[in-house]
Amino acid sequence: MNTTRYGEPCPLCHAPLLLDVLQARSAQSDFPVAERVTGPRASGCQAAWPAQWVEVMRDHYGDS
């Protein structure tokens, strides 16, 4: 199941990042058994400063 939630502030504009989260669920439990952030985004920064956005996200989250 995919969901979106707010994360830490964006390093460029300080607005909360939107985190795309992939949740794995089990038939035996009502709660997620595993979660993985598939991508942080801040639409204003991503569009205005694409090169800086890529560099900052690589520094904060690795190569993903």
SULMO-V161040 format. One record per residue. N is the residue number from 1. RES is the residue in one small letter. SS is DSSP state (hx for helix, st for strand, lp for the rest). PSI is psi in degrees with one decimal (none if undefined). Layout:
n=N res=RES ss=SS psi=PSI
n=N res=RES ss=SS psi=PSI
//
This chain:
n=1 res=m ss=lp psi=134.3
n=2 res=n ss=st psi=140.9
n=3 res=t ss=st psi=164.1
n=4 res=t ss=st psi=138.0
n=5 res=r ss=st psi=166.2
n=6 res=y ss=st psi=143.8
n=7 res=g ss=st psi=-156.2
n=8 res=e ss=st psi=164.9
n=9 res=p ss=st psi=146.7
n=10 res=c ss=lp psi=133.8
n=11 res=p ss=lp psi=-20.9
n=12 res=l ss=lp psi=-45.9
n=13 res=c ss=lp psi=-8.1
n=14 res=h ss=lp psi=11.7
n=15 res=a ss=lp psi=153.0
n=16 res=p ss=st psi=134.3
n=17 res=l ss=st psi=146.8
n=18 res=l ss=st psi=125.6
n=19 res=l ss=st psi=124.1
n=20 res=d ss=st psi=120.7
n=21 res=v ss=st psi=129.8
n=22 res=l ss=st psi=121.2
n=23 res=q ss=st psi=131.6
n=24 res=a ss=st psi=129.6
n=25 res=r ss=st psi=155.7
n=26 res=s ss=lp psi=147.7
n=27 res=a ss=lp psi=-23.0
n=28 res=q ss=lp psi=-7.7
n=29 res=s ss=lp psi=145.6
n=30 res=d ss=lp psi=-11.1
n=31 res=f ss=lp psi=153.7
n=32 res=p ss=st psi=138.6
n=33 res=v ss=st psi=-19.3
n=34 res=a ss=st psi=146.9
n=35 res=e ss=st psi=143.9
n=36 res=r ss=st psi=128.8
n=37 res=v ss=st psi=118.5
n=38 res=t ss=st psi=-14.0
n=39 res=g ss=st psi=127.8
n=40 res=p ss=st psi=148.9
n=41 res=r ss=st psi=147.9
n=42 res=a ss=lp psi=99.8
n=43 res=s ss=hx psi=-37.3
n=44 res=g ss=hx psi=-47.0
n=45 res=c ss=hx psi=-41.9
n=46 res=q ss=hx psi=-38.9
n=47 res=a ss=hx psi=-39.0
n=48 res=a ss=hx psi=-39.3
n=49 res=w ss=lp psi=69.8
n=50 res=p ss=hx psi=-39.0
n=51 res=a ss=hx psi=-44.6
n=52 res=q ss=hx psi=-38.0
n=53 res=w ss=hx psi=-48.4
n=54 res=v ss=hx psi=-44.2
n=55 res=e ss=hx psi=-45.8
n=56 res=v ss=hx psi=-41.7
n=57 res=m ss=hx psi=-34.8
n=58 res=r ss=hx psi=-40.7
n=59 res=d ss=hx psi=-38.2
n=60 res=h ss=hx psi=-38.9
n=61 res=y ss=hx psi=1.9
n=62 res=g ss=lp psi=-161.3
n=63 res=d ss=lp psi=-5.3
n=64 res=s ss=lp psi=none
//
